[in-house]
Amino acid sequence: MKNKIFIFLIILTSCSTEKKNLIIEGKINGIKNSKIYLSSVEEGKIIDSVNIIDGKFTLKTYMDATKEMSMILDDKNSENKFYFISEPAHILFTSSKDKFVYNGKIENSNLYSDYKKLNNQINQFDEKDIEMLAEQIEISINGDQNKYDYINEQRLKLNQKKILFIVNYAMSNASNPLSAYISYKYRENINKKYLEKIYENLSDKVKDSFYGGKLSSIF
């Protein structure tokens, strides 16, 4: 009985002292006291939270895979979320209270740098689509059906270009975990045969990653 208790205490101690391999040191200008939450997007759960004191905070957790995360300001149900792809690292985060998401910046993470570049390129397609949508709405009010249909056709072509860009990125970056992530994120818009080709082309390491596993589960 004593041996069982001893083993249980060892396991309990091991779990409680699990090494935190993701450390986020943050500074948010304009905040004196508040709270910030670290959430795993795919799992939809809060994995750490701390008080922000004089604009500074430190979030810590253990990561066993590269995942999409978010930092949520003030309240865990808030829409004020800064999204990022994270990996085991000691990263620095800076932002401001009024423009928490827009001014958010991460340093000391090569993967996040790649993620930001990729997101910026995809956002260019999305911003153009929003412009065309606004024009389409205005035309619908004026009742010009031919022009409305033309813009709708252009929007469909724009979306096809975006998906083609994503497929080409994934096929050209087989050893980058972002390829599995972005393919899984847009899985509903990518033809299944292309998803299979993307997965087959991935490096073994990326296939074994969190999003590699998610991607393989589709087939």
ABEGO torsion letter per residue (X at the ends): XAAAAAAAAAAAAAAAABBBABBBBBBBBGBABBBBBBBBAAAGBBABBBBBBGGBBBBBBBBABBBBBBBBBGBAABABBBBBBBBBBBBBBBBBAABAAAABBBBGBAAAAAAAAAAAAAAAAAAAAAAAAAAAAAAAAAGBAAAAAAAAAAAAAAAAAAAAAAAAAAAABAABAAAAAAAAAAAAABBAAAAAAAAAABBAAAAABAAAAAAAAAX
